[in-house]
Amino acid sequence: MKIPAKNNAMTKFRTIKLVLLILLAPAALAQNLQRSMQSFTDKGEHLEVVTNDGRYLIKPYSDKIIETSFIPNGERFNPESHAVVLAPSKLKTQVKVSVAGIEYAIAGMLVSINKSPFQISYAYKGKPLISEKNGYAKKDGAEVLDFNLDASEALYGAGARALGMNRRGHRLPLYNKAHYGYEERSSQMNFSMPLVFSSKMYGIHFDNAPIGFLDFDSRKENVLAYETISGRKTYQVIAGDSWEDIAANYTSLTGRQPLPPRWAFGNFASRFGYHSETEARSILDKFTAEQIPVDAIIFDLYWFGKEVKGTMGNLAFDTDNFPQPKKMMADFAAKGIKTILITEPFILTTSGKWNEAVQKNILATDKNGQPFTYDFYFGNTGLIDIFKPEAKEWFWNIYKELNNSGVAGWWGDLGEPEVHPSGLQHQGGSADQVHNIYGHNWAKLIADGYHKDFPAQRPFILMRSGYSGSQRFGMIPWSGDVNRSWGGLRPQPEIALQMGMQGMAYMHSDLGGFAGANLDDELYTRWLQYGVFQPIFRPHAQEEVAAEPVLREQKIMALAKTAIELRYRLLPYNYTLAFENNQQGLPLMRPLFYEEPHNEKLFAVSDSYLWGHEFLVSPVLKAGAKEAQVYFPVKNNWFDFYTDQQYTGGSTQMVALQAEHIPVFVRGGAFIPMSRTIQNTSHYSSRELDLHYYHDAAVKTGQGKMYDDNGETPQAFEKGAYGLLQFSSAVKRQQVLISLSSKNGQHYQDVDRTLSLVLHNIQSKPHRVLLQNKALDFVWDENKKLVSVKLVWRKNTKPVVAISFRK
């Protein structure tokens, strides 16, 4: 369709030019003078715009997600995305034309295209988001997409980095690469993503796999640039009404994280590494003797070789040190303890599987089609070509056999891949073209295998490298080989918060730190206490200093035990966070600006964060600290989780630190479901619960929930094999009402529950407590201002507990 003549356009759309000028004014000097629009065609499902040097395809996925692709003259559009899984919705679109250009409107989203000089701008509900500067260009051997930024916006994304929460001012490699022993600064780590979020509340995902850079205005010219060696010139703009909405929209685009098995939320025994079956049994016996909960044991390299070097690729138990692995794993399972094995994609030429790997043609090759071999730390090696169907089948059959022998989870290590020469060739392209999606496809291989061969099991896939959308395969990433130091601890909340925003909600750290023989009891304790409120609780380190609490001195072991027991008591709350992530894409750890999106003082804050919606957590990140400064988000009052002291929302307070725990606070009006202390999750039951309600007179009504299923069935919610317990509060003049109900799937067997209801911040002794108008015994603690009530919640009932006070 050609652009209509000036007079007709001006008659029909007289206001459009003014709107365009308003939208484009901040970037008027940064338009592309070399590109001009020649025509456009509305093809229903997308808009095609022809320019002098190529064409744009603009496609809405939803009313809050728009994809733009540029195809230079002489190139074909590549429709393959490794990240996007969302099918575009059928949406009502509208094209408006003016002399200046066109507007493409999809509900609240608006794409404005200025004809000459050429420029594309994006807005949401009348608010300008971002605009292309030059758009696509070739520069210094790279292909570039660049954009105009406001001078004030903070930028997040690019995967895992340790730079400070606001990453503006950095040019960051998009190349997954391990950084051994990092501390407070690391610009390149194991997990990069071509993804940007702005404090203006939008995101841009550059939908292209080959390596490159993200430039977050490093030259201070208010420019965001994506640079790559080759591939698609495609990006999606993601908008939303809140940060939670943006998280939901991005994860709808790239896929949601499956609910992990319940045992994944327990404590892990792990180190580098257990050398024998005898050693592993001894460690777990110590956990039992000390009554410290534990759910899994992780075997590092020594399960398949006596030495670190020369054995990688064996992928079979060393029968000298593990003479009866199947029986060992069965014995562990009988105690409720799962076995997790490390695997790597490298097959050394000295390994027991080298000849088989060559014969079966599963390895990446050189340009002559021969196995590409090279040296790295562990020996002379080849690399499994994860993109070859025959290699995937070969690798999966190893996992399948070990799963049948009793392995319950997998650790995929070195999956950047750690050493990946540019000359190496994969079936899907050169090393540099597929480097960043190697770990992504490795996780997919395992997830697909479980779906096919073990459809009743939830996989556990611990990996340190991936790509946009890796969460949909159930990948659980960790932050790499961090130094065992305070400098190593300090960036961990930032890394986890950033990755949670980017869909990878289970990013976590080796608790206590990994690298270096540093025996620091305070550091170890504070790291584990932080770990209670991060997604996965997994102490892990080089073996010179024990990572397992059962091997630490008595005082430190007692502090660690307290933290681990709290982790288990919070299982109902934490599992509900996992359900929210699975259904809505919400991070488990959330930045404070999620609560106050327009508070610029919070844009760079990562030393405090929200654990779900109800907890405010402030880890201890400095040695010898005696107090901490804590900001309390403005919407609610907050209560100390340990003392019930009240803090006013919007205030900043100094909080005294205790050796037994880090500062943790609960939102006024919140419900916190908790369980009893258990040795591992095999003993978990929702039949007995402690339900804590944090009364706040300013919160007239409150809601909470608790998700329950068997902890094992994939897609239990979708299959109707779930229970959703719902709690609500209503505050009246002389009464607090607590209502209980449940919404259960058709395949969920409801049960009677014994409930210990604890109401916090009750300032006077109740006159009476009624359950369905029948008097209940209660305990009033005047000093702590607590009311405790025990009741039986009969299945299929909706009881109401009424706490009344004298006038």
Beta strands, then each sheet from edge to edge (+ up, - down):
strand 1: 37-42
strand 2: 47-51
strand 3: 54-62
strand 4: 65-72
strand 5: 93-97
strand 6: 101-106
strand 7: 109-114
strand 8: 119-124
strand 9: 127-139
strand 10: 142-148
strand 11: 155-157
strand 12: 171-174
strand 13: 195-198
strand 14: 202-206
strand 15: 212-216
strand 16: 223-228
strand 17: 234-239
strand 18: 268-270
strand 19: 296-299
strand 20: 338-343
strand 21: 346-348
strand 22: 374-376
strand 23: 379-383
strand 24: 409-412
strand 25: 425-426
strand 26: 429-430
strand 27: 461-463
strand 28: 475-477
strand 29: 589-590
strand 30: 609-611
strand 31: 615-617
strand 32: 627-631
strand 33: 638-640
strand 34: 646-647
strand 35: 652-656
strand 36: 664-667
strand 37: 671-674
strand 38: 688-694
strand 39: 701-708
strand 40: 723-732
strand 41: 735-744
strand 42: 753-760
strand 43: 768-771
strand 44: 774-775
strand 45: 778-781
strand 46: 786-793
strand 47: 800-804
sheet 1: 1+ 2- 3+ 4- 17+ 14- 13+ 11-
sheet 2: 5+ 6- 7+ 8- 9+ 10- 16+ 15- 12+
sheet 3: 18+ 19+ 20+ 24+ 27+ 28+
sheet 4: 21+ 23- 22+
sheet 5: 25+ 26-
sheet 6: 29+ 30- 31+ 36- 33+ 34-
sheet 7: 32+ 35-
sheet 8: 37+ 38- 42- 46+ 45-
sheet 9: 39+ 40- 41+ 47- 43+ 44-
end
